[in-house]
Amino acid sequence: MKIRRPRRPRQFRVADSAQQIVGGFLLAGPFVVTEEVWILAGSMSAIQAVLTVCVVSAIGYGALYTADTTRDPDVEQEVAGVPVRFISLLLVSFGSVLILALLFNAPTAFLDDVETRSAVTWITFKAVSVGSVFSIVGAATADSVFSK
């Protein structure tokens, strides 16, 4: 006998994104304004940045679909085979860190000795990837705890 696990509605609602945004911003803030994060980002290589993005994605997917056993990615709305909820989670996680970094003028504050605009952009990308490790935890937790 196979026990069916309860499934959540297939529809991804605006309220779900709002919950993710609250959680993402909540945990992103402290890391955007920490100088150590920007120093760390400046010393990271390209492969480390890409691997950090992969870790963020794995944490998000695991939090949504492995830790929360009532959610099934196979029954959710998809875009190109990827669940919309997961896409939203990634956008919120990276977006919340980037928005706060730009809002607080963190790249200018922490990277005043960097000479080229492309270098500032690259280090900002790496800092956003580091901050997103924490932001995705908050976003996924809020989505799982508050969704019905």
ABEGO torsion letter per residue (X at the ends): XBBBBBBBBABBBAAAAAAAAAAAAAAAAAAAABAAAAAAAAABBAAAAAAAAAAAAAAAAAAAAAABAABBAAABBBBGGBBAAAAAAAAAAAAAAAAAAAAAGAAAAAAAABABAAAAAAAAAAAAAAAAAAAAAAAAAAAAAABX
